[in-house]
């Protein structure tokens, strides 16, 4: 069995994606926290040994680092094929990957800490992030409606990587005050995923570096 270590931050949506995939596939792993607010991801030692982009997540598998959440989850799919997070059917798989990219490249990057720090006020940060999240999740909802598949999850009765990317982005939507009331299909899929007992430990509030209230 591989030795797996995840370098992550509790509120990082990209880290949350990988935690969800690890949990769903029941992969034993350690967690090493990286404080993004304190700038630990920009430390020379971290960037040199873990991630030259200076961000999280970074997954260490048998001493070898892997970065970028899409690539990491595809690696986990190859190393731990069951339960599968990608459909076998090529067209269904392409649809799932499109949903992933709506979040991964079309929505989440606009709420990154490095982007928001370019704004002077909290109000400006929130307005910017909320506008892009609303646009991205609106497109996500439209794509879900277009498939009209029965089942509680994004693409039917089985969890896919689309659900894994959706849940962290819904968390971001709540954080930035985005109204999701007109997105019932999306909310149903998110609720179904978060109700699974195996993913409770992966939730942000259950991470060792999450603020204790």
Secondary structure by P-SEA (a helix, b strand, c coil): ccbbbbbcccccaaaaaaaaaaaaacccbbbbbbbccccccccccccccccccccccbbbccccccccaaaaaaaaaaaccccccccccaaaaaaaaaaaaacccccccccccccccccccaaaaaaaaaaaaaaaaaaaaaaaaaacccccccccccccaaaaaaaaaaaaaaaacccccccaaaaaaaaaaaacccccccccccccccccc
